[in-house]
Amino acid sequence: FCKAYRSKPNWLFLWLGENVDYGPVFIQEPDNVIFPVDSDEKKVSLSCQARGNPSPTYRWLRNGTEVNIESDYRLSIIEGTIIINNPSETKDAGQYQCLTTNMFGSILSREATLQFAYLGNFSGRMRSAVSVREGQGVVLMCSPPLHSPGTIIYSWVFNEFPSFVAEDSRRFISQETGNLYISKVQPSDVGSYICLVKNTVTNARVLSPPTPLTLRTDGVMGEYEPKIEVHFPYTVTAAKGSTVKMECFALGNPVPTISWRKVNGPNPSKARLRKSQAVLEIPNVQLEDAGTYECKAENSRGRNVFRGQLQVYTYPHWMERLNDTQLDSGEQLRWECKAMGKPRPTYRWLKNGAPLWPEVSGPVVTFLSSSDAGMYQCVAENKHGAIYASAELRILASAPAFPLSQLKKTIIITKGQEVAVECKPEGSPKPTISWKKGDKAVRENKRITVLPDGSLRIVNASKSDEGRYACRGENVFGSAEIAASVFPTKIDLTPKRTELTVGESIVLSCKAIHDPTLDVMFHWTLNGKPIDFEKEGGHFESIRAVTSSADLMIRNILLVHAGRYGCRVQTTADSISDEAELLVRGPPGPPGVVIVEEITETTATLSWTPGADNHSPITSYSLQARSPFSLGWQTVKTVPENISGDMESAMAVELNPWVEYEFRVVAMNKIGTGDPSAPSRVIQTKEAGNDLKWKQGLYSDCDKPPSGAWLGPFHPYKNLVCMT
């Protein structure tokens, strides 16, 4: 647990050097991992990192049992991270926890699940034809192959790929069952249907054997009332903040209409109806969205209703955590942790990674003896998850000693303000405190007081308060003393916040007010890392004009030069720093993956994701194409003609039929034109619908294409032969 205070602008408390021993504290805990079975990587890792002094060591548990690295050559632990080579679902899937240890004890990480994403193949058995009357409803079963849970989406192909079934009020594909539902069959529905299953993790796709759909010849189905064929479960559970999707679709003649309502209150305003009202979607679901929901299917012959409960749960979250605690020998401690969640969390306690014995299951634990020292964790959990709070308990019996953070301290004061000189010796029992200024005892008065924690407070500070102060801590085991020097020191880095464009230059100025008897050095950092002036290609130059100031010249600024610049003033007594922020505007970054969504003879519909705008909004996009017949990348005409910066899709037009193309997208802002995206996959436009076919060959005057034949900017006119 860390508590930070913002000091007044006129003050700076600086501790020089720190080398305190402490128990392990997690910096990074493992996250859930889904590993594709057919991945080319052939290894998977779960990360764990902790700090501590001495540096902690690491072990790993799988399903509560320690992983034996020595007995399995596939496993290794590198700086806390476990690496599994050639992972196997049967051997390696499960719940993993990292156990980190040093001399003060052990703590256990949260659980992380290693799952394997896979998608099997459909059975090769032929599927029987489904024969129905015109006007009758039908359900075509997908019966997907074995697959990993929660990673599958379904679509259906009609007759041949890539002719996909379009969903509307009459046709619905359930993402729960994978089945295709047609509420009222028409003659145009006759054909062959193939279920396409896609794994969203591996991007693998498999196709089912075709299911023929035919019409019976013994009459037309009459009108009948709706029959709800697919609906959401009677009880739907969802995590707070997630998106809930509830399905409802009915067969019927005429085609039923679907409507939704919340029985015990108004529908959430954020709720959206998808797929011709067959799906109710509630984004960012909250506790107040829980309740009974009704789906109604209705036509002129009647109606049908289904009701189910939406229950919203919350993962446990902390209301009160543990704090690292030191007890004097003989003292008692009552530790309490508090968490909220739905359902209400239960509690258990760990000491050094193992359950407390006798087992403690409540939110409160009491300590009585020195043997209780160690690393403790309070675990709050409900059926949806668990959270861990960790703290170190030390039992002390020692002479006074001061942490290195309190040694050789320099305090900044300003006339008329308040100053506090810290004195917090560690010792057991608690040391008594006495103060001296120079060689004289400090006498308390209205302006100078010793606080309960031992610190010295001076209000309405004046020049007479400057000097050397000594604090002495004493108990039955001995004594210790520290000194603090009080001097005014100040630093100012300007300008504080600047916005520049790529290629411009700037000078940052750092000025220090300090004890003139002390030597001063200036250090420059970018985003917390020292600037290496020799390796920055001449972009940075440090200029030391006078003793108490330094300038940083930044020339021909690049995007990578954006960030927080720090100036640190180092003297023999103290070190202070200030920061300034530099924003750099530049041309946009490359857009994300370009996807070709629809292809005709002369058009292709593209979509993409926007790249970084680099602090200048994207104003427009252009589409470029390349074919075997073009001289590199060419800008293509589009619909709309001008693609605005807020768009993520457009249509390339005036393409040539039966030609292979690649596409890419370029973003622009007022700074300039950015780098292009990666090329799309190679696609081929559809074959032209006229009686003339064009193919590559030698061109002659007698073979000129007829008037109106479409060639376009990408077609090799002089390499075409007209074939009839």
C-alpha positions in Angstrom: 0.0 0.0 0.0 1.5 3.3 -1.0 0.3 6.7 0.0 1.5 9.8 -1.8 1.2 13.5 -0.7 1.5 16.6 -2.8 3.8 19.0 -1.1 3.4 22.8 -1.3 5.2 24.3 -4.2 7.7 26.0 -1.9 8.9 22.8 -0.3 10.8 19.7 -1.2 11.7 16.8 1.1 14.4 14.7 -0.3 15.7 11.3 1.0 19.1 10.4 -0.4 19.7 6.7 -0.9 17.5 3.8 0.2 18.5 0.2 0.9 15.7 -1.1 3.1 15.0 -4.9 3.3 11.4 -5.8 2.7 9.2 -8.8 1.6 8.1 -9.5 -1.9 5.6 -7.3 -3.7 4.1 -8.1 -7.1 4.9 -5.8 -10.0 3.2 -8.0 -12.6 0.9 -11.0 -12.0 0.0 -13.6 -14.7 -2.9 -13.0 -17.0 -5.2 -15.5 -18.6 -3.8 -16.9 -21.9 -5.6 -18.6 -24.8 -3.0 -20.5 -26.9 -3.9 -21.6 -30.4 -3.3 -25.3 -30.8 -1.9 -24.8 -34.4 0.3 -21.8 -33.5 3.6 -21.5 -35.2 5.1 -20.1 -32.0 5.3 -23.6 -30.3 5.7 -22.0 -26.9 3.6 -20.1 -24.4 4.6 -18.0 -21.4 2.9 -16.6 -18.3 4.6 -13.6 -16.7 5.3 -12.9 -13.1 7.5 -10.2 -11.6 8.0 -9.0 -8.0 10.3 -6.6 -6.2 11.8 -7.2 -2.8 15.0 -6.9 -0.9 16.6 -9.4 -1.0 15.5 -10.1 -4.6 12.7 -12.8 -4.5 12.8 -16.2 -6.2 9.9 -17.8 -8.0 8.0 -21.0 -8.2 4.8 -21.9 -10.1 1.7 -23.9 -9.2 -0.7 -25.6 -11.6 -4.1 -26.5 -10.2 -2.7 -26.0 -6.7 0.3 -28.3 -7.2 3.9 -27.1 -7.6 5.3 -27.4 -11.2 8.4 -29.4 -11.2 10.7 -27.7 -13.6 13.5 -30.2 -13.2 11.4 -33.2 -14.3 10.0 -31.7 -17.5 12.5 -30.4 -20.1 9.8 -28.4 -21.8 9.5 -26.0 -18.8 11.7 -23.2 -17.7 11.4 -20.1 -15.4 13.3 -17.0 -16.5 13.1 -13.9 -14.2 9.8 -15.1 -12.9 8.2 -15.9 -16.2 7.3 -19.6 -16.8 7.9 -20.7 -20.4 6.3 -23.9 -21.8 7.7 -25.3 -25.0 5.6 -27.5 -27.2 2.5 -26.9 -24.9 0.0 -29.7 -24.7 -3.6 -29.3 -23.7 -3.7 -32.5 -21.7 -0.5 -31.7 -19.8 -0.5 -27.9 -19.5 -4.1 -26.5 -19.5 -5.3 -25.3 -16.1 -5.0 -22.7 -13.4 -1.6 -21.2 -12.8 -0.3 -19.2 -9.8 3.1 -17.6 -9.2 4.7 -18.0 -5.8 7.5 -15.5 -5.0 9.7 -15.8 -1.9 12.5 -14.0 -0.1 13.7 -14.1 3.5 10.6 -12.3 4.8 8.2 -14.8 3.4 6.1 -15.8 0.3 3.1 -14.4 -1.5 0.8 -16.1 -4.1 -0.4 -14.4 -7.3 -3.9 -14.4 -8.6 -4.9 -17.4 -10.7 -4.4 -17.3 -14.4 -6.0 -19.7 -16.8 -4.1 -21.3 -19.6 -6.6 -22.5 -22.3 -6.1 -24.0 -25.7 -8.0 -22.6 -28.7 -8.9 -25.2 -31.3 -11.4 -26.0 -33.9 -12.0 -29.6 -35.2 -13.3 -30.7 -38.6 -16.8 -31.5 -39.5 -17.7 -35.2 -40.1 -17.4 -36.1 -43.7 -20.8 -37.8 -43.7 -23.3 -36.5 -46.3 -26.2 -34.7 -44.8 -29.8 -35.6 -45.7 -31.9 -33.3 -47.7 -34.5 -31.2 -45.8 -37.9 -31.1 -47.7 -40.6 -28.6 -46.6 -43.7 -27.0 -48.1 -43.6 -23.5 -49.3 -44.6 -21.2 -46.4 -43.4 -23.6 -43.8 -40.6 -22.8 -41.3 -37.4 -24.8 -41.1 -34.3 -25.1 -38.9 -31.1 -26.2 -40.6 -28.7 -27.7 -38.0 -25.1 -26.8 -38.0 -23.9 -29.4 -35.5 -20.4 -27.8 -35.2 -17.3 -29.9 -34.5 -15.4 -29.9 -31.2 -14.0 -26.5 -30.4 -12.7 -24.4 -27.5 -15.5 -22.6 -25.6 -16.3 -18.9 -26.3 -14.2 -18.6 -29.5 -16.6 -19.5 -32.3 -18.8 -17.4 -34.7 -21.2 -18.9 -37.3 -22.3 -18.0 -40.8 -24.0 -20.0 -43.6 -23.0 -20.3 -47.3 -25.8 -20.6 -49.8 -25.0 -22.9 -52.8 -21.4 -21.9 -53.1 -18.7 -19.9 -51.4 -18.6 -16.9 -50.9 -22.4 -16.5 -51.3 -23.4 -16.0 -47.7 -27.0 -16.2 -46.3 -28.1 -12.6 -45.5 -30.0 -12.3 -42.2 -33.3 -10.5 -42.2 -36.7 -10.7 -40.5 -37.2 -14.1 -42.2 -33.7 -15.7 -41.8 -31.7 -15.8 -38.6 -28.3 -17.5 -37.6 -28.0 -18.2 -33.9 -24.6 -17.5 -32.5 -25.5 -19.8 -29.6 -26.5 -22.9 -31.5 -25.0 -22.1 -35.0 -28.3 -23.2 -36.6 -30.0 -21.4 -39.5 -33.7 -20.5 -38.9 -36.0 -19.6 -41.8 -39.4 -18.6 -40.5 -41.2 -19.0 -43.8 -39.6 -20.8 -46.7 -39.9 -19.3 -50.2 -39.0 -20.9 -53.6 -35.9 -18.7 -53.7 -34.6 -20.6 -50.6 -34.2 -23.8 -52.5 -30.6 -24.8 -52.7 -27.6 -26.1 -50.8 -26.6 -24.8 -47.4 -23.2 -25.0 -45.7 -22.4 -24.0 -42.1 -19.2 -22.1 -41.8 -17.6 -22.1 -38.3 -14.7 -19.7 -37.5 -12.4 -19.7 -34.5 -11.8 -16.1 -33.5 -8.5 -16.8 -31.8 -6.9 -19.0 -34.5 -8.9 -17.6 -37.5 -9.3 -21.2 -38.6 -12.5 -21.9 -40.6 -14.2 -25.2 -41.4 -17.2 -25.9 -43.6 -19.9 -28.5 -43.0 -21.1 -30.9 -45.7 -23.9 -29.3 -47.7 -27.5 -29.7 -46.5 -29.9 -29.6 -49.5 -33.2 -27.7 -49.0 -36.1 -28.7 -51.3 -39.8 -27.9 -51.7 -42.4 -30.5 -51.3 -44.9 -30.8 -54.2 -47.9 -31.7 -52.1 -49.2 -28.2 -51.5 -48.4 -24.9 -49.8 -48.3 -24.5 -46.0 -51.2 -22.4 -44.7 -50.8 -19.6 -42.2 -50.0 -20.4 -38.6 -49.2 -18.7 -35.4 -45.5 -18.0 -34.4 -43.5 -20.7 -32.8 -40.4 -19.5 -30.9 -37.6 -21.8 -32.0 -34.6 -20.1 -30.4 -34.5 -18.0 -27.3 -32.1 -16.9 -24.6 -31.8 -19.1 -21.4 -34.3 -18.9 -18.6 -31.4 -17.4 -16.5 -28.8 -15.2 -18.2 -25.8 -14.2 -16.0 -23.5 -11.4 -17.1 -20.6 -9.5 -15.5 -21.1 -5.8 -14.7 -19.6 -3.8 -17.6 -19.9 -6.5 -20.2 -22.1 -6.6 -23.2 -25.2 -8.9 -23.1 -26.8 -10.4 -26.2 -30.1 -12.2 -25.9 -31.5 -14.1 -28.9 -35.2 -14.7 -29.9 -36.5 -15.9 -33.2 -39.7 -17.6 -34.3 -41.1 -19.6 -37.2 -44.5 -18.6 -38.6 -46.6 -17.7 -41.5 -46.9 -14.7 -42.1 -43.3 -13.9 -41.0 -43.5 -13.0 -37.3 -42.3 -9.7 -35.9 -40.2 -9.7 -32.7 -40.5 -7.2 -29.9 -38.8 -6.9 -26.5 -39.6 -5.4 -23.2 -38.3 -5.4 -19.6 -41.2 -6.8 -17.5 -40.3 -5.1 -14.3 -39.4 -1.6 -15.7 -38.5 0.3 -18.8 -36.0 -1.1 -21.3 -32.5 0.2 -20.7 -32.0 3.4 -22.8 -28.7 2.0 -24.1 -30.2 -1.3 -25.3 -30.0 -1.9 -29.0 -32.0 -4.3 -31.3 -29.9 -6.2 -33.8 -30.6 -8.6 -36.7 -34.2 -7.4 -37.4 -34.9 -7.3 -33.7 -34.0 -10.9 -33.2 -31.1 -9.9 -30.8 -31.4 -7.6 -27.8 -28.0 -6.1 -27.0 -27.2 -4.3 -23.8 -23.7 -2.8 -23.7 -21.9 -2.0 -20.4 -24.6 -3.8 -18.4 -25.1 -2.5 -14.9 -26.8 -3.9 -11.8 -30.0 -1.9 -12.5 -30.3 -3.6 -15.9 -31.0 -6.9 -14.1 -34.6 -8.2 -14.2 -37.1 -10.2 -16.3 -37.0 -9.7 -20.1 -39.8 -10.7 -22.5 -39.5 -11.6 -26.1 -42.8 -11.6 -28.1 -43.2 -13.1 -31.6 -46.4 -12.0 -33.3 -48.2 -12.3 -36.7 -51.8 -12.1 -37.9 -52.5 -15.7 -36.7 -51.4 -15.1 -33.1 -48.4 -14.6 -30.9 -46.0 -16.4 -28.6 -44.0 -15.1 -25.6 -40.8 -16.1 -23.8 -39.5 -14.7 -20.5 -36.2 -15.1 -18.8 -34.1 -13.5 -16.0 -31.0 -11.4 -16.5 -28.7 -11.5 -13.5 -25.8 -9.2 -13.2 -22.8 -10.1 -11.1 -19.7 -8.2 -10.0 -16.2 -9.5 -9.4 -14.9 -8.8 -5.9 -13.2 -5.4 -5.5 -11.4 -4.0 -2.5 -13.0 -1.5 -0.1 -10.3 -1.9 2.5 -6.9 -3.4 2.0 -4.1 -4.6 4.2 -1.1 -2.3 5.0 2.5 -3.5 5.8 2.7 -3.4 9.6 5.5 -3.5 12.2 4.7 -4.6 15.7 6.8 -4.1 18.8 7.4 -7.3 20.6 4.4 -8.0 22.9 1.9 -5.8 20.9 -1.2 -7.2 19.3 -2.6 -6.5 15.9 -6.1 -6.9 14.5 -6.0 -7.0 10.7 -9.1 -6.5 8.6 -9.8 -6.5 4.9 -13.1 -5.7 3.2 -14.3 -6.3 -0.3 -17.6 -5.9 -2.2 -19.1 -8.0 -4.9 -22.2 -9.8 -6.1 -22.6 -12.4 -4.7 -21.1 -11.2 -1.5 -17.5 -12.4 -1.2 -16.1 -14.9 1.3 -12.7 -14.6 2.8 -9.7 -16.8 3.5 -6.2 -16.0 4.7 -2.7 -17.1 3.6 0.6 -16.9 5.4 3.6 -17.3 3.2 1.4 -18.7 0.4 -0.3 -21.4 2.6 -3.7 -21.3 4.3 -3.6 -20.1 8.0 -4.0 -23.0 10.4 -6.4 -23.4 12.1 -8.1 -22.1 8.9 -9.3 -18.5 9.2 -12.3 -17.7 6.9 -13.5 -14.3 8.0 -12.4 -10.8 7.1 -10.5 -10.3 10.5 -7.4 -12.0 11.9 -5.7 -11.3 15.2 -1.9 -11.7 15.9 -0.5 -12.4 19.3 3.2 -13.5 19.2 6.5 -12.9 17.5 6.2 -16.1 15.6 3.4 -14.5 13.6 5.9 -12.5 11.5 5.7 -13.1 7.8 3.9 -12.3 4.5 0.1 -12.4 4.7 -2.6 -12.3 2.1 -6.4 -11.8 2.4 -8.3 -13.5 -0.4 -11.8 -12.3 -1.2 -13.7 -14.4 -3.6 -17.1 -15.3 -5.0 -18.0 -17.8 -7.7 -16.9 -15.4 -10.4 -13.4 -14.6 -9.3 -10.9 -13.9 -6.5 -8.7 -11.0 -5.5 -5.6 -11.0 -3.3 -4.3 -8.3 -0.9 -0.8 -8.7 0.4 1.1 -7.2 3.4 4.1 -7.9 5.5 4.0 -8.2 9.2 7.2 -7.7 11.2 7.7 -8.2 14.9 10.5 -6.0 16.2 12.8 -6.1 19.2 15.7 -3.9 18.5 17.7 -0.7 19.2 16.8 2.4 17.4 18.0 2.7 13.8 17.2 5.1 11.0 16.4 4.1 7.4 18.8 5.3 4.8 16.0 7.4 3.4 16.2 9.7 6.4 20.0 10.1 6.4 21.8 13.2 5.1 18.6 15.0 4.5 18.2 18.5 3.1 15.0 20.5 3.7 13.9 23.4 1.6 12.3 26.3 3.6 10.6 29.5 2.5 10.3 32.5 4.8 7.0 32.7 6.6 6.0 29.1 5.6 6.0 25.8 7.6 8.7 23.2 7.6 8.8 19.7 9.0 12.0 17.8 9.7 11.3 14.1 9.8 12.6 11.8 12.6 11.1 8.3 12.6 13.7 5.9 14.0 12.8 2.2 13.8 13.1 0.3 17.1 11.3 -1.8 19.5 10.1 -0.7 21.9 9.3 2.7 20.4 12.2 5.1 20.9 11.9 8.4 22.8 12.9 11.4 20.7 15.0 14.5 21.5 16.1 17.3 19.2 19.2 19.6 19.0 20.1 22.5 16.8 23.8 22.8 16.6 24.9 21.8 20.1 21.8 23.2 21.9 18.6 21.4 22.8 15.6 22.5 20.8 13.0 24.1 23.1 9.4 23.8 22.1 7.2 26.9 21.9 4.3 28.2 19.9 6.3 28.2 16.7 8.4 25.0 17.2 6.9 21.7 18.3 7.7 18.0 18.3 4.9 16.0 16.6 3.7 12.7 18.0 5.6 10.7 15.3 8.9 12.5 16.4 9.1 15.0 13.6 10.0 18.6 14.3 7.6 21.2 13.0 8.5 24.8 12.5 5.8 27.4 11.5 6.4 30.9 10.2 9.9 29.9 9.2 12.7 32.5 9.1 16.3 32.7 8.3 17.2 32.0 11.9 15.8 28.5 11.5 18.4 27.6 8.9 21.1 25.3 10.1 21.9 21.7 11.2 19.4 19.8 13.2 20.0 16.5 15.0 17.4 14.0 16.2 18.2 11.3 18.7 16.1 8.2 19.3 16.6 6.0 22.4 15.2 2.9 24.0 16.3 0.2 26.4 18.5 -1.4 23.6 20.4 1.7 22.6 20.3 4.9 20.7 20.8 6.4 17.2 21.0 9.9 15.8 20.5 11.6 12.4 21.1 15.1 11.2 19.2 17.3 8.7 20.4 20.5 7.1 17.9 23.2 6.3 18.7 25.2 3.2 16.6 26.9 0.5 16.8 25.1 -2.9 14.5 25.7 -5.8 14.3 24.5 -9.4 12.3 25.8 -12.4 12.0 24.1 -15.8 10.3 26.1 -18.6 8.3 26.0 -20.7 6.1 23.5 -18.8 4.0 22.3 -21.8 4.7 22.9 -25.5 3.1 21.6 -28.7 5.4 21.4 -31.7 5.3 20.0 -35.2 7.8 17.5 -36.6 10.9 19.3 -37.8 10.7 22.3 -35.4 13.2 23.1 -32.6 12.9 24.2 -29.0 15.0 25.2 -26.0 14.1 24.0 -22.5 15.6 26.1 -19.7 16.4 24.7 -16.2 17.2 27.2 -13.4 18.2 26.3 -9.8 18.3 28.3 -6.6 20.6 26.5 -4.1 23.2 26.8 -1.4 26.1 28.7 -3.2 28.7 26.6 -1.3 27.6 23.4 -3.1 28.7 22.3 -6.5 25.8 21.7 -8.9 25.3 19.2 -11.8 22.4 19.1 -14.2 21.0 15.9 -15.6 18.4 15.6 -18.4 15.9 12.7 -18.9 13.2 11.8 -21.4 10.4 9.8 -20.0 12.5 8.9 -17.0 15.5 7.7 -19.0 18.8 9.6 -19.2 19.4 11.3 -22.6 22.4 10.0 -24.4 23.6 13.1 -26.3 26.2 11.1 -28.3 23.7 8.6 -29.7 20.8 10.9 -30.5 22.0 11.9 -34.0 22.6 15.6 -33.1 19.0 16.2 -32.1 19.9 17.0 -28.5 22.5 19.5 -27.1 23.1 20.4 -23.5 24.1 24.1 -23.0 25.5 25.2 -19.7 25.4 29.0 -19.8 26.0 29.9 -16.1 26.6 28.0 -12.8 22.9 27.8 -11.8 21.2 27.1 -15.1 21.3 24.8 -18.1 19.5 24.6 -21.4 18.4 21.7 -23.5 18.4 22.4 -27.2 16.2 20.0 -29.3 16.7 20.4 -33.1 14.6 19.0 -35.9 12.1 17.3 -33.6 10.8 13.8 -34.4 7.7 12.0 -33.2 9.8 9.9 -30.9 11.0 13.0 -29.0 7.5 13.6 -27.5 7.2 12.9 -23.8 8.1 14.3 -20.4 11.5 15.9 -20.1 13.1 16.0 -16.7 15.8 18.3 -15.3 17.5 17.0 -12.2 19.8 19.3 -10.2 22.3 17.3 -8.2 24.4 18.8 -5.4 26.6 17.2 -2.8 23.7 17.5 -0.3 20.6 16.9 -2.2 18.9 16.3 -5.6 15.7 17.9 -6.9 14.0 17.7 -10.2 11.3 19.2 -12.4 9.4 18.1 -15.5 8.1 19.7 -18.7 5.8 18.1 -21.3 6.5 18.2 -25.0 3.8 17.1 -27.5 4.9 16.5 -31.1 2.4 16.6 -33.9 3.2 14.7 -37.1 1.6 12.9 -40.1 -0.6 10.0 -39.1 0.7 6.5 -38.5 -0.3 3.7 -40.9 -3.9 2.5 -40.7 -4.6 -1.0 -39.4 -5.4 -4.2 -41.3 -7.2 -3.6 -44.5 -10.0 -6.0 -45.1 -11.7 -6.6 -48.5 -15.3 -7.2 -47.6 -17.2 -7.3 -51.0 -16.0 -7.7 -54.5 -17.8 -7.2 -57.9 -16.5 -7.0 -61.5 -15.4 -3.4 -61.0 -15.6 -2.6 -57.3 -14.2 -3.7 -54.0 -15.5 -2.6 -50.6 -12.6 -2.1 -48.1 -12.5 -1.5 -44.4 -9.7 -0.6 -42.0 -8.9 0.6 -38.5 -7.5 4.0 -38.0 -3.8 4.4 -37.0 -2.3 6.9 -34.6 -3.2 10.5 -35.4 0.0 11.8 -33.8 -1.8 14.7 -32.1 -3.3 16.0 -35.3 -6.8 14.7 -36.3 -6.9 12.6 -39.4 -8.6 14.6 -42.1 -8.9 12.2 -45.0 -7.9 8.8 -46.5 -7.0 7.7 -49.9 -7.1 4.2 -51.3 -4.3 2.7 -53.4 -4.3 -0.4 -55.5 -1.7 -2.6 -57.2 -2.1 -5.3 -59.8 0.3 -7.3 -62.0 -0.3 -4.8 -64.8 0.2 -1.5 -62.9 3.4 0.4 -62.3 3.5 0.1 -58.6 0.8 1.5 -56.3 -1.8 3.8 -57.9 -4.5 5.9 -56.3 -7.9 4.6 -57.2 -11.3 6.3 -57.5 -13.6 5.7 -54.6 -17.2 6.1 -53.4 -17.4 8.4 -51.7 -15.0 10.4 -53.8 -13.6 12.1 -50.7 -13.0 9.8 -47.7 -13.2 11.8 -44.5 -11.0 11.1 -41.5 -13.8 9.7 -39.4 -14.6 6.9 -42.0 -13.3 3.4 -41.7 -14.6 1.9 -45.0 -15.0 2.9 -48.6 -15.5 1.4 -52.1 -12.8 1.3 -54.7 -14.4 1.7 -58.2 -13.5 1.6 -61.9 -11.5 -1.6 -61.4 -11.0 -4.1 -64.1 -12.9 -7.4 -64.2 -11.0 -10.7 -63.6 -7.8 -9.0 -62.3 -5.9 -9.6 -59.1 -5.5 -6.6 -56.9 -3.9 -5.7 -53.6 -5.1 -2.6 -51.7 -3.7 -0.3 -49.1 -4.9 2.8 -47.2 -3.1 6.1 -46.6 -4.1 8.6 -43.9 -3.6 12.4 -44.1 -3.9 15.2 -41.6 -3.0 18.9 -41.7 0.7 18.0 -41.0 1.1 15.7 -44.0 0.6 12.3 -45.5 1.4 9.3 -43.3 2.9 5.9 -44.2 0.6 3.5 -46.0 -1.0 0.5 -44.3 0.1 -3.0 -44.9 -1.3 -4.4 -48.2 -4.5 -6.3 -48.1 -4.7 -9.9 -49.1 -4.7 -10.5 -52.9 -8.2 -10.6 -54.3 -9.6 -11.1 -57.8 -12.4 -9.1 -59.2 -15.3 -11.0 -60.7 -15.4 -12.0 -64.4 -17.1 -9.5 -66.7 -20.7 -10.3 -67.7 -20.4 -9.6 -71.5 -19.7 -12.0 -74.3 -16.1 -10.8 -74.7 -13.3 -12.4 -72.7 -10.0 -10.7 -72.5 -6.8 -12.4 -71.7 -3.1 -11.6 -71.8 -1.4 -12.0 -75.2 -0.1 -10.0 -78.2 -2.1 -7.0 -79.3 -2.7 -6.2 -83.0 -4.6 -3.5 -84.7 -7.3 -5.9 -85.8 -7.9 -7.0 -82.2 -8.8 -3.6 -80.8 -11.5 -3.9 -78.1 -15.0 -2.9 -79.1 -16.4 0.5 -78.1 -17.5 0.5 -74.5 -15.3 -2.4 -73.4 -14.0 -1.7 -69.9 -10.2 -1.6 -69.6 -9.5 0.9 -66.9 -6.2 2.3 -65.6 -4.9 -1.1 -64.4 -5.6 -3.1 -67.6 -2.6 -3.8 -70.0 -4.4 -2.5 -73.2 -1.4 -3.3 -75.4 -1.2 -6.9 -74.1 -4.7 -8.0 -74.8 -6.2 -10.2 -77.5 -9.9 -10.2 -78.1 -11.3 -13.8 -78.1 -14.9 -14.5 -79.3 
